[in-house]
């Protein structure tokens, strides 16, 4: 049964960030969408980092854009906002995965 729980955690660790990133991608501006990862990078980030891929996703889509002449404080504010959003969304995904794992453990009669 622990193998089932591990497989579920791994599947959720890829599926939940992917669903959130797909939802977010539809809301992005054209400039932000052009800065997104290509398919191979996106898949590799999801597979390798799971929920932590949200840090990279938020940095790439909302972080400092290259070639844009902006004030230093504006770049720092955008960078801090991107990282904060990434940490918050990764934390929320980890909490959801933990909650689902807890419920599955209770349903199967296993210790959480």
Secondary structure, DSSP 8 states (H G I E B T S, - for coil): -HHHHHHHHHHHHHHHHHHHHHHHHHHS-HHHHHTS--HHHHHHHHHHHGGGHHHHHHHHHHS--TT----HHHHHHHHHHHHHHHHHHHHHHHHHHHHHHHHHHHHHT---
